[in-house]
Amino acid sequence: MTHFRNRKKIDYDHHLDQKLYERGSINTALLKGEMKGEAKGLAKGLAEGEAIGLAKGEAIGAAKNQEQSVLNANRQGIPVETISIFTGLTPEQITEILKRHEL
């Protein structure tokens, strides 16, 4: 009878160990999945943020170059209508740029 109880206890302990091992394996898989998902999300977010920042920077740079072209052309005495043709800006936009620079 004692041998039977010992065997049952051993079987039960083994069963508990298996459950703990399975739970640990599941938790490890979940953690790895979360970490992988977080890394992918972070990489995607950084790439999107970089693309947006680059586009904004290029737009700002282009606008500053265009504004500088307007100022340079005005200093050379080129009429607003002619500057408009070459820059694609409306005469009103050109006038606004010139006002901002007190010209």
URJO-V215832 format. One record per backbone hydrogen bond with DSSP energy under -0.5 kcal/mol. NH is the residue of the N-H (numbers start at 0). CO is the residue of the C=O. If there is no record, write none. Layout:
BEGIN
NH,CO
NH,CO
END
This chain:
BEGIN
4,0
5,1
6,2
7,3
8,4
9,5
10,6
11,7
12,8
13,9
14,10
15,11
16,12
17,13
18,14
19,15
20,16
21,17
22,18
23,19
24,20
25,21
26,22
27,23
28,24
29,25
30,26
31,27
32,28
33,29
34,30
35,31
36,32
37,33
38,34
39,35
40,36
41,37
42,38
43,39
44,40
45,41
46,42
47,43
48,44
49,45
50,46
51,47
52,48
53,49
54,50
55,51
56,52
57,53
58,54
59,55
60,56
61,57
62,58
63,59
64,60
65,61
66,62
67,63
68,64
69,65
70,66
71,67
72,68
73,69
74,70
75,71
76,73
77,72
82,78
83,79
84,80
85,81
86,82
87,83
93,89
94,90
95,91
96,92
97,93
98,94
99,95
100,96
101,98
102,97
END
